[in-house]
Amino acid sequence: MIPTIDLTPWLSGDPAAQTATAAVVDAALSEAGFLLITGHGVTREEREAVRETARSFFALPASVKQRYGVSVGGRGWLAKGAEANGYSEGTATPPDLKESWTVGADTPTGTDPEIDAFWFQPNRWPTSEAPALQRMVENYMARMRAVADEVLRLLGAALGQGPDFFTDHTRHPTYTLNINWYPGVSVMGPPEPGQFRIGPHTDFGTVTLLDRQVGRGGLQVDVPGAGWVDAPWDPDALTVNIGDLMARWTGDRWRSGRHRVLPPVPEAPEEDLMSLVYFYECDPHTLVTPVAGPVAYEPVDSSDYLRAKLEAITVSA
């Protein structure tokens, strides 16, 4: 249903192995929009180091974290109640039960002040409170961008468009890393009816690379014909799902993977999880025009589309 794909055959350069891998990817993304990948080269130790460093920040008093507080789309700390992801699909839910540290692409284009002001904001760092966080996160983002571009090359081949079809649009891309902290009820309070750690939604960009921890209140995927199912987990794997822009690019040949993160369950109310979520997009103002699939979407400007989605999930103060 949601397969685990080893990237090693794809990276080998052997044409037969690459064709076989691309075919499996095409089938998986046509069903649920999700797959797991191994052979990506990012070690468990690297991922855990980022997670543990981030924990040192999240453990700080709220009054200290608030110095870095931002709203959705900003760079810094998103407090509990800042987002309600279900609204991006029109599902009314209470605010999501999480805190996030958000960073992203910060090298301006130098030619488009409006784009630079929002999409390439300077990242903020708690250098006094968590001095190792900047180095750890910047290294991790560089690793994720390399993996994301390789995944896009694989997707280009799977779509029959050639490996550079998507990466031709990632020369100066936008991307975001959310470190999402999902603490237990003693921190977040008991969930309200219909409240999630992250409400049901699809991601907005091209591909998402997720490193997560397994838990009772964890990730679920909406699989056609099966409903909500617990996402498979492999400690060596990254979870990959495609977002709305990629689905539109393929004319819904591939599904934008709908998912949610469950609240703490009564049997484990103090479960504490953390996810590293890398959202990859494309160059600003990329015109996303369908090239395959059953739905002839109108072309969309990537920057306009993404900005509207971020505004939709923002909880007003």
ABEGO torsion letter per residue (X at the ends): XBBBBBAAAAAAGBAAAAAAAAAAAAAAAAAAGBBBBBGAGBBAAAAAAAAAAAAAAAABBAAAAAAABBBBGBBEBBBBGABBAAAAAGBBBBBBBBBBBBBBBABBAGABAAAAAAAABBBBBBAAABAAAAAAAAAAAAAAAAAAAAAAAAAAAAAGAEAAAAAAAAABBBBBBBBBBBBBAAAAEBBBBGBBABBBBBBABABBBBBBBBBABBBBBBBBGAEBBBBBBBAABBBBBBBAAAAAAAGGABBBBBBBBBBBBAABAABBBBBBBBBBBBBBGBBBBBABEABBBBBBBAAAAAAAAAAAABBBX
